Amino acid sequence: MSHSIPTPLAPAPALAPAKPTLEVENLHVRFRQDERETHAVRGVSFSLGREKLAIVGESGSGKSTVGRALLGLLPRSARIEADVLRLDGQDLRGASEATLRELRGRRISMIMQDPKYALNPVMRVGEQIAEACLTHHRVSRAEAWERTLAMLASVRIQEPARVARLYPHEVSGGMGQRVMIAMMLITEPELLIADEPTSALDVSVRQQVLNILDEQVRQRGLGLLFISHDLPLVRRFCDRVLVMYAGRVVESLPASQLAQAQHPYTQGLMAALPRLHQPCDRLPVLQRDPAWAL
């Protein structure tokens, strides 16, 4: 079977969920350093409802920058512009730092890629989860601790009281990611952003974490923005996919239809995946067209 890039068909219509929680139109992110400007995100538009939406692409495509721009987590050198940037009716353009602090965690939470670097190494994991609860909810420390233990149990951590008293270096990678999920969900957000949440895990633990994440999203009725480079994973796990190249969204389609992608970039990514049932001597190299970046 040939792995050459198929001839592109007519572009698929953009897909949009009903009653979106998050609305993004014509998002641009530029980084300025000395006299040089880097245009990292260029005209990205999408909406997100109570669903699992994936953003995929190669490293440097701008997918993580989109997620961080929503939370105002980019450095001061970044300039963020958008025609619409709205969370459940609240305009996020030009939001003050105080507004963004209230937004982070309370309405939008973000699971980082590796818990080893996201968790505070000198605080017990239970204290970090309880701190997130106390920051965004008016509860006593005793109640925050009870919620922490309940949250750890809900992400399938056995002996939550014991685990809550461990430091980050004392937990495994899979358990650390469960702790991160618990910390992000204890604030009861409306939208969850997961930036490569399973890339640092082995295959068996990865599936366990995905099952927990899927269960929590469905039970809580959250919108999930899932940032990944793993096409087979998002095809199984997500509802819709945005494919990014050079800061642009080049294709939007249902995750189940990734194998029928129409843009040559998406087709090239899919063709470059190794297949156990179709071994080949050499995987094809993606042939990029400069026009895709325009």
N, C-alpha and C positions, 0 to 999 in steps of 0.2 A: 504493500500500500504506500503510495507516495505521501510524503509529509510536506510538500511544497505549499506555500500560502495560497489558499483558494482565491479565485476572482471575487471581489466584493459585489454584493447584490445591492439593491436599493436600500437606503438607510431605514432602520426600524423607527417607528414613531416613539417619541419620549414617553415614558411611563410615569404616572404620578398617583400616589395613594389618595384616597378620599380623606377629608378632614385632617390635613397635615398638622403635626405638632411643631415641626421645624420647617421653615421656608427660607430657601437661599436662592437668590437670583443675581447672576452676573458678579460673582465673588472674585475679587482680585487681591493677591498678596504680593507685595514687592519688598525686597530687602535692599537697603542702601548701605554701602560701605565705601567710604571715601568718595571717589567720583564714579564708582561702579554701581549699577542697579541690576538686581536679579529679579526677573518676573517669575515667581515660583508657582503661582496659581493664577490662571487666566480664564475668566469668564465662566466659572463653574456655577451651575444651577441645578437644584434638585429640591424635592420636598420629601419629608419623612413623617409617616404616621405611626400607628401602633404596629410596627412590622420590623423585620430585620433587613436592613439595607447594607450591602457590602460596597466598599470602595477598593478596587484592586488596581494593580499596576506595578511596574518595576520600581526598584529603589530610585528615589529622586523624581518620581512622577508627580509629587505634590500631595499625595493622599493623607499623610500624617499632618501636613501643614494645614489642610482643610479642617481637620478635627481640632487642632490647637487654636486655629483662628476663631472658631466658634466660642471658645472659652477665654480668649484673650491671653493665651499662654505663650505667645510669641515674643521674642526680644524686642527691645525698644527700636531697633533698626527696621522693624517690619511696619509696612503701611498697608492697612486693610481697608478695602473699599468694596461696597456692594450696593446694588439697587434695592434689594430687599434682604434683610437678615433678621428674621423674626422667630421668636419662640412663643408659641401659643398666644399670638397677638402682641407680645412685647417686642418692641423694636430694640435690637441690640447694637445698631450702628451708633458709634460715638458714646456708648455706655461708659459711665464713670467707673473708676476702679472699685468704689464701694458697691456699685451695682453688680459688677462682675464677681466680686467676692461673695455676694449673696447668691448669685447665680450658680457659681461653682459648687458642686456637691449637693446643694439643696434642690436645684431643678435639673442640672446636667452633671453627671458624674463621668469620670474617665478612668478606665482601667489601662494602666501602662503595660508595656511589653514585658518587663522583667521585674518581678517583685523584689529581687535582691537589691535593685537600685531605687525602687519606688518606696519601699518601706524604710522607716527610720531605724537604723541599726541599734540605737541605744534605748529604744522604748519597747516594752513588751507589746506583742501584737494586739492583745486585748485592750490595752490602754490606747492604742492608736485608733481602734474601731470606736471605742467609747468616746474619744475626743471628737471624732467626726460627728457622732450623735449629739454631744453636748454643744457643739458649735452651731448646729442648725435646728435644734429642738430645745424647748424650755422644759427640761426634765432634771430630776435629781441625779447625782452621781450613781446612787444605788440603782435607779431605774435604767440609766444608761448602761450599767454593767449587765443588768438582766437582759436588756435588748441585745447587747453584744453576744452573750452566750446563746440566746435564741437565734441570732443571725448566723453564728458559726454552725449551729446545729442544722439550720436550713440549707447551708451549702455542703452538707454531708460530712462535717468534721466530727469524728467520734471524740468523746471526752472533751467537749468544748471548754470546760473549766480548766483543764490541764493545759490545753493548747493555748488558751488565752494568756497564760502566764509565761509563755516561751518568748524568746527573742527571735527576730527574723532569721538569724543564722542557724537556729535550732530546728527550723522546719524545712521540709523538702520543697522542691520547686513547685510541684503540684499543689501542696498544701499552702504554700505562700501565695499562689494565684487565687486559691479559694479565699484566703484571708483578704486579698485585695478586692475580690468580688463582694465579700461581706461588708467591707469598709465603704465601698461605693454605693451599696444598696441600703445601708442602714439609715441614710438620710432621706430615703423615699423619693428619689428623683423621678422626673417625667421622661428623661432621655438619658440613655447610657451610650457612651462612646468607648469602644474596645479597640485599642491600637495594638495589633499583633499579639493578642492575649495568650496564644498557645505556642508561639514560635520557639520559646525556650524550653518546651516540654517534650518528652518522648511520646511516641505514638499512643500508647495505652493510656497514659495520664491525660494526654490532650483530649481524647474522646470523653473522658470522665468530666473534665472541666467544661467542655462544650455542652454536655448533657445538663450540667448544673446551670450554666448560663442560659440555655434555652428554657429550662424549667422556670427559672426566676423571671425571665422576660415575659413568658406567657402568663404566669400566675399574677404578676404585678401589672400587666398591660402596658409595658414600656415600649418606647421606640428604641431600637438598637442600631447604631451606626458602627459597622464592623469593618475595620481597616485591616487589609491583609494582602499578601502576594500569592496566597495559596488558592489557586483556582478550583481544584477538586474539592477542597474543604468548603468554600463558599457556595459551590454548586449544591452540596448536600445540606448546608446549614442555613443559608439565607433565603429570603424571598425575592429580592431584586439585587441587581449588580450594576454599579457604575464603573466603567473601565476608564482609567486616566492614563494619559500619555503627555509628557512635557507640560504638565500643569493644566491640561484641558481634559474634559470628559469627551471621549470619542465615541462611546457607545453606552446605551442604557437598555437593559433587557432583563426579563425574568431569570433568576438563577438557574432554573431548570432547563433553560434554553441556551446555556453557554455553548453547548456543542454545535448549535446552529447559529452562532454569532455571525454577523454580516460585515463588520469592519475588519479590514485585513490585519490590523494590529492585534485585535482579540483573536482572530483566527491563527495568527502566528504564535501567540502565547500558548494557545491550546495545542497546536501542532508540535511545540517544543517539549511537551510533557512526556516523560518516559512512560511506556505502556508494557506491563508484564506480559500481556497476551499478544503483543505485537512487537517483539524485540527487533532492534535495528542496530547496525554497526555504529552509526553516528546520528545524534539528534540534529534536526535542522536548526540553522541559525536564523533568527528573525531578521528579515530584510526591512529596514526602516525607510519610510518615505518622508523627506523633509516637509512635504505638504501636510502631514498629519499634525504638525506643530503650529500650523497657521490658523 
